[in-house]
Amino acid sequence: MNVLAGQEYGNADLEPEVCWQAAYSRDARFDGRFFAGAVTTGVYCRSICPVPFAKPDNIRWFASAAAAEAAGFHPCRRCRAAASPGTPAWVGTSAVVSRALRLIVEGALDSGNVEELANRVGIGSRHLRRLFVEHLGASPIHIAVTRRVHFARNLIEETDVPITQVAACAGFRSIRQFNHAMLTAAGEPPTELRRMRSVSPVPTSRPGLLIRLAYRPPFHWPGLLAFLARRAIVGVESIRSNAYRRTIEIDGVAGAIEVRHAARERQLLVKIELPRYESLMGAVERVRRIFDLDADPLQIAGRLSRDRKLKPSLTANPGLRVPGIWDGFEAAVRAALGERFADQAPRASLARLARTFGRPVTTSIPGLTHSFPCPEDLAEADLGAARIRGEPASMIRALASAAANRDLTFEASLNLHDAIARVRAVPGISEQMATYVAMRAFGEPDAFPIPPARAPRSAECWRPWRAYAAMHLYSAGPVA
């Protein structure tokens, strides 16, 4: 495709003057918000690219990397456009696009089509395509393909995973399809990209793959780690030496992750140990959700700073994120056992549950011994063996049965009300429990897990970012 066609893609809502200001300043907070395509070279760059941009008349602005590639541009090798932070999960005013993006990340278009995706977000496929072009400058299919291509390219450049395994990890159904997609998007075949790579794999004495995940600054790593540490399950999770570690299970395969913060590079360094890596892309996306890497801190702070009560925390804790969780079922079980947003986590009960019903896992990380029980492990279990009885035991078995039968799923919801309603359909689950699950498992940015009696009067003004406001209240001290 002629790169001059870029004028028709992805720049409907972009103001060139604002884009130029951000590009000239190389401000990392704008990284991934838009991309610049040079018609003279056919290359598109991140706003932080160290290479001087072309003359204004030769630049086309794009709302997403997929829009630039759909217009025929290839990613810059210098700024590694394929490694930029992902498109913000909550784009503009379109919650529909946000939820559809979450479903695409979860693999909705790997095995389904756009019509099915549109049905899942409650609109027609034609309207969904229009919204994607309006907000992201590219169709849902282009977004899905670009996601796979970028993931594959990062594996090619950052790891020594064999090219054939890279194709499988990135979700391509055949080597031929993989080669064609990489050649179209990058202008080079995968083997040539591996030969020309500019990033050397980091040597390590431990097994596993090291993946780099970018984010938009600011990023409050201490706040995330402190929240997770207070809820860490012995044998399943560990926070030591400023790193988060836990056992994982995905598609029936068990392993472990270790996550560290590389502040200077504005990245998380994720070590993933799995016996095989067909589900690697899904594992990486779960890590992104745990650490809320798709958040747009500028947009969130801009809204919340209107309330003077939150300003001190916004200043003291810039880039505070909402912690997710590896598995939605785990979040629901935690809530059933009494874990709440501001209260002490039932860590002893959770540890006994994991030790009694979780599956043993062998990893290179000391202290990680079991995976968290899956629904099938608990649906008919005698939880008395873990000293869990009465109403909590009944709720956990009901949750496990609903999840095992797919009556309860934790994929992207239609809206906050839908997310809460799904969990509340399980007998015994309260509104507060379901809201906590909606925040951590569904990633609902407006979920407000603080009880109404304790909520400030101004809470309604914090929409649609009440989950972030709750984190700021939490970081400021006891939520009373």
Secondary structure, DSSP 8 states (H G I E B T S, - for coil): --GGGGGGSS-TT--HHHHHHHHHHT-GGGBTTBEEEETTTTEEEETT-SS----GGGEEEESSHHHHHHTT-EE-TTTTGGGS----SS-TT-HHHHHHHHHHHTTHHHHS-HHHHHHHHTS-HHHHHHHHHHHHSS-HHHHHHHHHHHHHHHHHHH----HHHHHHHTT-S-HHHHHHHHHHHHSS-HHHHHHT-SS-----SSSSEEEEEE--S---HHHHHHHHHTT--TTTEEEETTEEEEEEEETTEEEEEEEEEETTTTEEEEEEE-S--TTHHHHHHHHHHHTTTT--HHHHHHHHTTSTTTHHHHHHSTT------S-HHHHHHHHHTT--SSS---HHHHHHHHHHHS-B---SSTT--B----HHHHTT--GGGGT--HHHHHHHHHHHHHHHTTSS--S--SSHHHHHHHHHTSTT--HHHHHHHHHHTS--TT---S-GGGS-GGGGGGTT-HHHHHHHHHHHS---
